[in-house]
Amino acid sequence: MSRLRRLGGALLLIGSAAAMMATAALAQGDDRIADIRSQREQLAREAAEVASQVDALIADDQALIAALEDLDGYIGLQQTRIGAAEAAIAASEAEASAARAEAEWLVDEIDSIRDRLRQRAIAAYVQPSADTFDQLASNTLNDGAVRMFLLDLAIGNELEIADELRTAEAQLEVVRRRAVSRAEEADRERQAQQQRLADYEDARLAAVELRAEIQSRIEEWEVVSAEIEQADKEMEQEIFRIEEEIRRAEEERRRQEEEARRAAIEAQRRAHEAANGPFQLVAWPADGEKTSGFGPRVHPIFGSVRQHNGIDIGGDTGDRVRAARSGEVILAGQRGGFGNTIVVYHGLGYSTLYAHLSRIDVSEGQEVASGDRIGAIGSTGWSTGPHLHFELRIDGRAVDPTPYLP
């Protein structure tokens, strides 16, 4: 199995291992979320290591491709050289052939010249012509210079033929040497050509092997790439499943903690009421009259029926707002549609809310006593006029405060 295939398998094993470790972690106690997060970090490290090895393999493939390109370039150069050498061999062989043909012609020409020379020698010396002999012996040509001229004329023809013979023989030698030289050049080029052809064949076979290796790697990488992609999808799905289990487990933990907290507060509340009587608000939060009660009503701004989670107390802007019972200010500031808002926590899950204030006179974390001034009536937020919106909440659930007011 190749390195790439092993890496693909490793990714699949990583995903399976992550699932098993996550399942085991979820089965543990309160530390299961931290354990799963630690396993996800380890999974990320494993994936990074695999990615670095894949990069190295890709670099190897690029080196193979570069080597193949070099081989292809060398093969192309050798093909050019081989073609040029074949042309040179053909030219040398053609010149050698032409020289041999010329040499054969010169041999025939030399034989012809020699034959003419023999005939002239016989005609001039062995059987001289009667006219020439008569002229040389004639009494009318008693001038010595004239007789010598005629004699030279008879002998000169043979000398010209002899010169022609020597010239033809010298030319024949030159042509023969040229034919031999061109033939030797063709033989040397042919021997060099054999080496070029051998080098070309070696390079061609090496290129074939490289192409086969590259194609094999491409096919192998396509398989492993699909495996990696599938493993990545499985890991992504597994991580999503783990995160969902973490989320559900966290929600369940919070729900149980909230139930336990509520149960504890309820138990404390019952114990407190058993010892001290039912919970009661000590002071009216403002001096005005109740203008709107608790429960469903037509909203004065939106015109639709909505739950009114408190009561409205009339008054003028700036009128005093009191703490209905001692406690700790846990909110003092802007609160959306409530406008300027104060929330006081009285313990045992009880809290009171004062909204639409024109002024806030306390700060968060401050302890207040029953009847202390904490703000002033106003019309901030979603309000149609100055009034105090007052709520009582038990464990965050709004209840009608009227029965609890003095």
Contacts in CASP RR format, 6 or more apart in sequence:
PFRMAT RR
TARGET T0000
AUTHOR 0000-0000-0000
METHOD contacts of the structure
MODEL  1
MSRLRRLGGALLLIGSAAAMMATAALAQGDDRIADIRSQREQLAREAAEV
ASQVDALIADDQALIAALEDLDGYIGLQQTRIGAAEAAIAASEAEASAAR
AEAEWLVDEIDSIRDRLRQRAIAAYVQPSADTFDQLASNTLNDGAVRMFL
LDLAIGNELEIADELRTAEAQLEVVRRRAVSRAEEADRERQAQQQRLADY
EDARLAAVELRAEIQSRIEEWEVVSAEIEQADKEMEQEIFRIEEEIRRAE
EERRRQEEEARRAAIEAQRRAHEAANGPFQLVAWPADGEKTSGFGPRVHP
IFGSVRQHNGIDIGGDTGDRVRAARSGEVILAGQRGGFGNTIVVYHGLGY
STLYAHLSRIDVSEGQEVASGDRIGAIGSTGWSTGPHLHFELRIDGRAVD
PTPYLP
2 220 0 8 1.000
3 53 0 8 1.000
3 57 0 8 1.000
4 54 0 8 1.000
4 57 0 8 1.000
4 217 0 8 1.000
4 220 0 8 1.000
4 221 0 8 1.000
4 224 0 8 1.000
5 220 0 8 1.000
5 223 0 8 1.000
5 224 0 8 1.000
5 227 0 8 1.000
7 50 0 8 1.000
7 53 0 8 1.000
7 54 0 8 1.000
7 57 0 8 1.000
7 224 0 8 1.000
7 228 0 8 1.000
8 50 0 8 1.000
8 224 0 8 1.000
8 227 0 8 1.000
8 228 0 8 1.000
8 231 0 8 1.000
9 227 0 8 1.000
9 231 0 8 1.000
10 46 0 8 1.000
10 50 0 8 1.000
11 47 0 8 1.000
11 50 0 8 1.000
11 227 0 8 1.000
11 228 0 8 1.000
11 231 0 8 1.000
11 232 0 8 1.000
11 235 0 8 1.000
12 227 0 8 1.000
12 230 0 8 1.000
12 231 0 8 1.000
12 234 0 8 1.000
14 43 0 8 1.000
14 46 0 8 1.000
14 47 0 8 1.000
14 50 0 8 1.000
14 231 0 8 1.000
14 235 0 8 1.000
15 43 0 8 1.000
15 231 0 8 1.000
15 234 0 8 1.000
15 235 0 8 1.000
15 238 0 8 1.000
18 39 0 8 1.000
18 40 0 8 1.000
18 43 0 8 1.000
18 235 0 8 1.000
18 238 0 8 1.000
18 239 0 8 1.000
18 242 0 8 1.000
19 238 0 8 1.000
19 241 0 8 1.000
19 242 0 8 1.000
21 35 0 8 1.000
21 36 0 8 1.000
21 39 0 8 1.000
22 36 0 8 1.000
22 39 0 8 1.000
22 238 0 8 1.000
22 242 0 8 1.000
22 245 0 8 1.000
25 32 0 8 1.000
25 35 0 8 1.000
25 36 0 8 1.000
25 39 0 8 1.000
26 32 0 8 1.000
26 36 0 8 1.000
26 242 0 8 1.000
26 245 0 8 1.000
26 246 0 8 1.000
26 249 0 8 1.000
28 35 0 8 1.000
30 253 0 8 1.000
32 249 0 8 1.000
33 246 0 8 1.000
33 249 0 8 1.000
33 250 0 8 1.000
36 242 0 8 1.000
36 246 0 8 1.000
40 239 0 8 1.000
40 242 0 8 1.000
43 235 0 8 1.000
43 239 0 8 1.000
47 235 0 8 1.000
54 228 0 8 1.000
61 214 0 8 1.000
61 217 0 8 1.000
61 221 0 8 1.000
64 210 0 8 1.000
64 213 0 8 1.000
64 214 0 8 1.000
64 217 0 8 1.000
65 214 0 8 1.000
67 210 0 8 1.000
68 207 0 8 1.000
68 210 0 8 1.000
68 211 0 8 1.000
68 214 0 8 1.000
71 203 0 8 1.000
71 206 0 8 1.000
71 207 0 8 1.000
71 210 0 8 1.000
72 207 0 8 1.000
74 203 0 8 1.000
75 200 0 8 1.000
75 203 0 8 1.000
75 204 0 8 1.000
75 207 0 8 1.000
78 196 0 8 1.000
78 199 0 8 1.000
78 200 0 8 1.000
78 203 0 8 1.000
79 200 0 8 1.000
81 196 0 8 1.000
82 193 0 8 1.000
82 196 0 8 1.000
82 197 0 8 1.000
82 200 0 8 1.000
85 189 0 8 1.000
85 192 0 8 1.000
85 193 0 8 1.000
85 196 0 8 1.000
86 193 0 8 1.000
88 189 0 8 1.000
89 186 0 8 1.000
89 189 0 8 1.000
89 190 0 8 1.000
89 193 0 8 1.000
92 182 0 8 1.000
92 183 0 8 1.000
92 185 0 8 1.000
92 186 0 8 1.000
92 189 0 8 1.000
93 182 0 8 1.000
93 183 0 8 1.000
93 186 0 8 1.000
95 178 0 8 1.000
95 179 0 8 1.000
95 182 0 8 1.000
96 178 0 8 1.000
96 179 0 8 1.000
96 180 0 8 1.000
96 182 0 8 1.000
96 183 0 8 1.000
96 186 0 8 1.000
99 175 0 8 1.000
99 176 0 8 1.000
99 178 0 8 1.000
99 179 0 8 1.000
99 182 0 8 1.000
100 179 0 8 1.000
102 175 0 8 1.000
103 172 0 8 1.000
103 175 0 8 1.000
103 176 0 8 1.000
103 179 0 8 1.000
106 168 0 8 1.000
106 171 0 8 1.000
106 172 0 8 1.000
106 175 0 8 1.000
107 172 0 8 1.000
109 168 0 8 1.000
110 165 0 8 1.000
110 168 0 8 1.000
110 169 0 8 1.000
110 172 0 8 1.000
113 161 0 8 1.000
113 164 0 8 1.000
113 165 0 8 1.000
113 168 0 8 1.000
114 165 0 8 1.000
116 161 0 8 1.000
117 158 0 8 1.000
117 161 0 8 1.000
117 162 0 8 1.000
117 165 0 8 1.000
120 157 0 8 1.000
120 158 0 8 1.000
120 161 0 8 1.000
121 158 0 8 1.000
123 129 0 8 1.000
124 154 0 8 1.000
124 155 0 8 1.000
124 157 0 8 1.000
124 158 0 8 1.000
128 154 0 8 1.000
132 150 0 8 1.000
132 154 0 8 1.000
135 141 0 8 1.000
135 150 0 8 1.000
136 147 0 8 1.000
136 150 0 8 1.000
136 151 0 8 1.000
141 147 0 8 1.000
141 150 0 8 1.000
262 395 0 8 1.000
265 348 0 8 1.000
265 349 0 8 1.000
265 395 0 8 1.000
266 395 0 8 1.000
268 348 0 8 1.000
269 279 0 8 1.000
269 348 0 8 1.000
269 349 0 8 1.000
272 279 0 8 1.000
272 348 0 8 1.000
273 279 0 8 1.000
279 346 0 8 1.000
279 348 0 8 1.000
279 350 0 8 1.000
279 404 0 8 1.000
280 325 0 8 1.000
280 404 0 8 1.000
280 406 0 8 1.000
281 324 0 8 1.000
281 325 0 8 1.000
281 352 0 8 1.000
281 392 0 8 1.000
281 401 0 8 1.000
281 404 0 8 1.000
281 405 0 8 1.000
281 406 0 8 1.000
282 324 0 8 1.000
282 325 0 8 1.000
282 326 0 8 1.000
282 370 0 8 1.000
282 371 0 8 1.000
282 406 0 8 1.000
283 322 0 8 1.000
283 323 0 8 1.000
283 324 0 8 1.000
283 325 0 8 1.000
283 370 0 8 1.000
283 371 0 8 1.000
283 406 0 8 1.000
284 313 0 8 1.000
284 322 0 8 1.000
284 324 0 8 1.000
284 405 0 8 1.000
284 406 0 8 1.000
285 313 0 8 1.000
285 321 0 8 1.000
285 322 0 8 1.000
285 323 0 8 1.000
285 324 0 8 1.000
285 352 0 8 1.000
285 354 0 8 1.000
285 388 0 8 1.000
285 390 0 8 1.000
286 313 0 8 1.000
286 314 0 8 1.000
286 315 0 8 1.000
286 319 0 8 1.000
286 320 0 8 1.000
286 321 0 8 1.000
286 322 0 8 1.000
286 377 0 8 1.000
286 388 0 8 1.000
286 390 0 8 1.000
287 315 0 8 1.000
287 319 0 8 1.000
287 320 0 8 1.000
288 313 0 8 1.000
288 314 0 8 1.000
288 315 0 8 1.000
288 319 0 8 1.000
289 313 0 8 1.000
289 314 0 8 1.000
290 311 0 8 1.000
290 312 0 8 1.000
290 313 0 8 1.000
290 314 0 8 1.000
290 402 0 8 1.000
291 312 0 8 1.000
291 313 0 8 1.000
291 314 0 8 1.000
291 387 0 8 1.000
292 308 0 8 1.000
292 311 0 8 1.000
292 312 0 8 1.000
293 308 0 8 1.000
293 310 0 8 1.000
293 311 0 8 1.000
293 312 0 8 1.000
293 400 0 8 1.000
293 402 0 8 1.000
294 308 0 8 1.000
294 309 0 8 1.000
294 310 0 8 1.000
294 311 0 8 1.000
294 398 0 8 1.000
294 399 0 8 1.000
294 400 0 8 1.000
294 401 0 8 1.000
294 402 0 8 1.000
295 307 0 8 1.000
295 308 0 8 1.000
295 309 0 8 1.000
295 310 0 8 1.000
295 400 0 8 1.000
296 305 0 8 1.000
296 306 0 8 1.000
296 307 0 8 1.000
296 308 0 8 1.000
297 305 0 8 1.000
297 306 0 8 1.000
297 308 0 8 1.000
298 304 0 8 1.000
298 305 0 8 1.000
298 306 0 8 1.000
299 305 0 8 1.000
299 306 0 8 1.000
300 384 0 8 1.000
301 382 0 8 1.000
301 384 0 8 1.000
309 391 0 8 1.000
309 398 0 8 1.000
310 389 0 8 1.000
310 390 0 8 1.000
310 391 0 8 1.000
310 392 0 8 1.000
310 398 0 8 1.000
310 400 0 8 1.000
310 401 0 8 1.000
311 389 0 8 1.000
311 390 0 8 1.000
311 391 0 8 1.000
311 400 0 8 1.000
311 401 0 8 1.000
311 402 0 8 1.000
312 387 0 8 1.000
312 388 0 8 1.000
312 389 0 8 1.000
312 390 0 8 1.000
313 387 0 8 1.000
313 388 0 8 1.000
313 390 0 8 1.000
314 377 0 8 1.000
314 386 0 8 1.000
314 387 0 8 1.000
314 388 0 8 1.000
315 377 0 8 1.000
315 386 0 8 1.000
315 387 0 8 1.000
315 388 0 8 1.000
316 377 0 8 1.000
316 386 0 8 1.000
317 358 0 8 1.000
317 376 0 8 1.000
317 377 0 8 1.000
317 378 0 8 1.000
317 379 0 8 1.000
317 386 0 8 1.000
318 358 0 8 1.000
318 359 0 8 1.000
318 376 0 8 1.000
318 377 0 8 1.000
318 378 0 8 1.000
318 386 0 8 1.000
319 376 0 8 1.000
319 377 0 8 1.000
319 386 0 8 1.000
320 373 0 8 1.000
320 375 0 8 1.000
320 376 0 8 1.000
320 377 0 8 1.000
321 342 0 8 1.000
321 354 0 8 1.000
321 357 0 8 1.000
321 373 0 8 1.000
321 374 0 8 1.000
321 375 0 8 1.000
321 376 0 8 1.000
321 377 0 8 1.000
321 388 0 8 1.000
322 370 0 8 1.000
322 371 0 8 1.000
322 372 0 8 1.000
322 373 0 8 1.000
322 374 0 8 1.000
323 344 0 8 1.000
323 352 0 8 1.000
323 368 0 8 1.000
323 369 0 8 1.000
323 370 0 8 1.000
323 371 0 8 1.000
323 372 0 8 1.000
323 374 0 8 1.000
324 344 0 8 1.000
324 352 0 8 1.000
324 370 0 8 1.000
324 371 0 8 1.000
324 390 0 8 1.000
324 392 0 8 1.000
324 401 0 8 1.000
324 405 0 8 1.000
325 344 0 8 1.000
325 346 0 8 1.000
325 350 0 8 1.000
325 352 0 8 1.000
325 370 0 8 1.000
326 346 0 8 1.000
326 367 0 8 1.000
326 368 0 8 1.000
326 369 0 8 1.000
326 370 0 8 1.000
327 344 0 8 1.000
327 345 0 8 1.000
327 346 0 8 1.000
327 347 0 8 1.000
327 367 0 8 1.000
327 368 0 8 1.000
327 369 0 8 1.000
328 344 0 8 1.000
328 345 0 8 1.000
328 365 0 8 1.000
328 366 0 8 1.000
328 367 0 8 1.000
328 368 0 8 1.000
329 342 0 8 1.000
329 343 0 8 1.000
329 344 0 8 1.000
329 362 0 8 1.000
329 363 0 8 1.000
329 364 0 8 1.000
329 365 0 8 1.000
329 366 0 8 1.000
329 367 0 8 1.000
329 368 0 8 1.000
329 374 0 8 1.000
330 343 0 8 1.000
330 344 0 8 1.000
330 345 0 8 1.000
330 351 0 8 1.000
330 364 0 8 1.000
330 365 0 8 1.000
331 341 0 8 1.000
331 342 0 8 1.000
331 343 0 8 1.000
331 364 0 8 1.000
332 341 0 8 1.000
332 342 0 8 1.000
332 343 0 8 1.000
332 360 0 8 1.000
332 362 0 8 1.000
332 363 0 8 1.000
332 364 0 8 1.000
332 366 0 8 1.000
333 340 0 8 1.000
333 341 0 8 1.000
333 342 0 8 1.000
333 360 0 8 1.000
334 340 0 8 1.000
334 341 0 8 1.000
335 341 0 8 1.000
335 355 0 8 1.000
336 381 0 8 1.000
337 355 0 8 1.000
337 381 0 8 1.000
337 382 0 8 1.000
338 353 0 8 1.000
338 355 0 8 1.000
338 356 0 8 1.000
338 381 0 8 1.000
338 382 0 8 1.000
338 389 0 8 1.000
339 355 0 8 1.000
339 356 0 8 1.000
339 357 0 8 1.000
339 380 0 8 1.000
339 381 0 8 1.000
339 382 0 8 1.000
339 383 0 8 1.000
340 355 0 8 1.000
340 356 0 8 1.000
340 357 0 8 1.000
340 358 0 8 1.000
340 359 0 8 1.000
340 360 0 8 1.000
340 378 0 8 1.000
340 380 0 8 1.000
340 381 0 8 1.000
341 353 0 8 1.000
341 354 0 8 1.000
341 355 0 8 1.000
341 357 0 8 1.000
342 353 0 8 1.000
342 354 0 8 1.000
342 357 0 8 1.000
342 360 0 8 1.000
342 362 0 8 1.000
342 374 0 8 1.000
342 375 0 8 1.000
343 351 0 8 1.000
343 352 0 8 1.000
343 353 0 8 1.000
343 354 0 8 1.000
344 351 0 8 1.000
344 352 0 8 1.000
344 354 0 8 1.000
344 368 0 8 1.000
344 374 0 8 1.000
345 351 0 8 1.000
346 352 0 8 1.000
349 394 0 8 1.000
349 395 0 8 1.000
349 396 0 8 1.000
350 392 0 8 1.000
350 393 0 8 1.000
350 394 0 8 1.000
351 392 0 8 1.000
351 393 0 8 1.000
351 396 0 8 1.000
352 390 0 8 1.000
352 391 0 8 1.000
352 392 0 8 1.000
352 393 0 8 1.000
352 401 0 8 1.000
353 389 0 8 1.000
353 390 0 8 1.000
353 391 0 8 1.000
353 392 0 8 1.000
353 393 0 8 1.000
354 374 0 8 1.000
354 375 0 8 1.000
354 388 0 8 1.000
354 389 0 8 1.000
354 390 0 8 1.000
355 388 0 8 1.000
355 389 0 8 1.000
355 390 0 8 1.000
355 391 0 8 1.000
356 377 0 8 1.000
356 378 0 8 1.000
356 379 0 8 1.000
356 380 0 8 1.000
356 381 0 8 1.000
356 383 0 8 1.000
356 386 0 8 1.000
356 387 0 8 1.000
356 388 0 8 1.000
356 389 0 8 1.000
357 375 0 8 1.000
357 376 0 8 1.000
357 377 0 8 1.000
357 378 0 8 1.000
357 380 0 8 1.000
357 388 0 8 1.000
358 376 0 8 1.000
358 377 0 8 1.000
358 378 0 8 1.000
358 379 0 8 1.000
358 380 0 8 1.000
358 386 0 8 1.000
359 375 0 8 1.000
359 376 0 8 1.000
359 378 0 8 1.000
360 374 0 8 1.000
360 375 0 8 1.000
361 373 0 8 1.000
361 374 0 8 1.000
361 375 0 8 1.000
361 376 0 8 1.000
362 368 0 8 1.000
362 374 0 8 1.000
362 375 0 8 1.000
368 374 0 8 1.000
377 386 0 8 1.000
377 387 0 8 1.000
377 388 0 8 1.000
378 385 0 8 1.000
378 386 0 8 1.000
378 387 0 8 1.000
378 388 0 8 1.000
379 385 0 8 1.000
379 386 0 8 1.000
379 387 0 8 1.000
383 389 0 8 1.000
390 401 0 8 1.000
391 398 0 8 1.000
391 401 0 8 1.000
392 398 0 8 1.000
392 399 0 8 1.000
392 400 0 8 1.000
392 401 0 8 1.000
392 404 0 8 1.000
393 399 0 8 1.000
END
